[in-house]
């Protein structure tokens, strides 16, 4: 069902893709990691703080795709997003702040934002679109 926006969760939509997860909530990060690994992704992280996320977003980690929480224990993830944007690496924000347009720096406002809690099929559909 290609046109329906639905993803076959039994497939390997992300086979061989290095996905950076930046999320400070252990349960959310674990669930996301499990979901993406089931789709064949290699997970980088999950990074739980800004410094770890910036380190993983450097060229050495070979990030191909990223899922970013906006608020990491009171610090915003925007420096990571800007690094990914300048490197041409697609990413999506998965955040409780998805509707807060003014929070996002202007150069990052066009990036896709998914409101939490993110449904697995919605996340996978967005990641697939970013890879296309």
LINZI-V446268 format. One record per residue. N is the residue number from 1. OMEGA is omega in degrees with one decimal (NA if undefined). NEAR is the number of other ideal C-beta (glycine too) atoms within 12 Angstrom. D_LAST is the distance of its C-alpha to the last C-alpha in Angstrom with 2 decimals. Layout:
# LINZI-V446268
N:OMEGA:NEAR:D_LAST + N:OMEGA:NEAR:D_LAST
This chain:
# LINZI-V446268
1:-174.5:10:16.37 + 2:-174.4:12:12.88 + 3:-174.6:6:13.97 + 4:-177.5:9:15.94 + 5:179.9:14:13.42 + 6:-178.4:17:15.18 + 7:173.8:27:13.98 + 8:-175.8:16:16.39 + 9:177.0:22:17.69 + 10:-178.1:10:19.32 + 11:176.5:17:16.24 + 12:-175.5:19:14.76 + 13:-173.9:32:11.26 + 14:-177.2:33:11.45 + 15:175.4:18:13.73 + 16:-178.3:15:14.60 + 17:176.4:29:12.57 + 18:-176.0:27:15.10 + 19:174.7:47:14.96 + 20:173.4:44:17.61 + 21:175.8:47:19.40 + 22:-174.2:50:21.88 + 23:-177.7:40:24.26 + 24:177.2:29:28.05 + 25:-173.8:24:28.85 + 26:-175.7:15:29.43 + 27:178.3:14:28.92 + 28:179.9:26:25.65 + 29:-179.4:31:24.36 + 30:179.7:18:25.72 + 31:-179.9:24:24.20 + 32:178.9:40:20.72 + 33:-180.0:30:21.18 + 34:179.9:18:22.46 + 35:-175.8:30:19.65 + 36:175.5:41:16.91 + 37:176.3:23:19.18 + 38:178.3:22:19.63 + 39:175.0:32:15.93 + 40:-177.5:23:16.46 + 41:167.6:33:15.57 + 42:-174.6:23:18.08 + 43:172.3:32:19.35 + 44:-173.4:33:20.68 + 45:4.0:36:23.42 + 46:175.1:33:23.70 + 47:-175.9:35:25.11 + 48:177.3:26:27.79 + 49:-173.8:25:28.98 + 50:-177.9:27:27.97 + 51:178.4:18:29.45 + 52:-179.9:26:27.74 + 53:178.6:40:24.34 + 54:178.7:29:24.97 + 55:-179.7:22:26.10 + 56:179.9:32:23.03 + 57:177.2:38:20.75 + 58:-176.3:22:22.64 + 59:-175.8:17:21.40 + 60:-174.9:12:23.45 + 61:178.9:29:21.38 + 62:176.7:19:18.15 + 63:177.2:36:15.98 + 64:-174.8:29:12.23 + 65:-178.6:40:11.56 + 66:172.9:47:14.41 + 67:-171.6:52:16.11 + 68:166.1:51:19.11 + 69:-176.1:44:22.30 + 70:-174.6:38:24.02 + 71:178.9:26:27.62 + 72:-179.5:31:28.61 + 73:176.5:19:32.29 + 74:178.1:10:33.02 + 75:-177.7:21:30.87 + 76:-175.6:27:27.69 + 77:-172.3:46:24.47 + 78:175.8:32:23.76 + 79:177.4:25:24.74 + 80:179.7:42:22.03 + 81:179.2:39:19.38 + 82:177.1:23:20.83 + 83:179.2:28:20.76 + 84:179.9:37:17.04 + 85:-178.9:25:16.40 + 86:177.8:16:18.69 + 87:179.4:22:17.04 + 88:-178.9:14:13.54 + 89:-178.7:32:12.42 + 90:179.7:28:10.29 + 91:175.7:41:12.60 + 92:172.0:41:13.96 + 93:172.7:42:17.68 + 94:-165.2:42:19.31 + 95:172.5:35:22.77 + 96:-178.0:21:25.94 + 97:-173.8:24:25.84 + 98:-176.8:26:22.77 + 99:-177.4:15:25.08 + 100:-174.9:16:27.04 + 101:-174.9:15:25.64 + 102:179.4:10:28.47 + 103:-173.3:20:27.81 + 104:173.9:26:24.60 + 105:-174.5:19:25.13 + 106:-177.4:13:24.23 + 107:-179.7:13:21.55 + 108:-175.5:30:19.70 + 109:-179.8:18:20.20 + 110:-179.6:16:16.90 + 111:179.0:32:15.05 + 112:179.2:29:14.22 + 113:177.1:31:17.34 + 114:179.4:32:18.13 + 115:175.2:21:21.89 + 116:-2.4:27:23.70 + 117:-177.9:18:24.38 + 118:177.4:32:20.72 + 119:-177.2:20:20.45 + 120:-177.8:25:18.58 + 121:178.3:22:16.61 + 122:178.3:26:15.62 + 123:-179.1:38:14.51 + 124:178.4:37:12.48 + 125:179.9:29:10.81 + 126:179.6:33:10.08 + 127:178.0:36:8.88 + 128:178.1:32:6.45 + 129:-179.5:19:5.24 + 130:-179.1:27:5.59 + 131:-175.4:26:3.80 + 132:NA:11:0.00
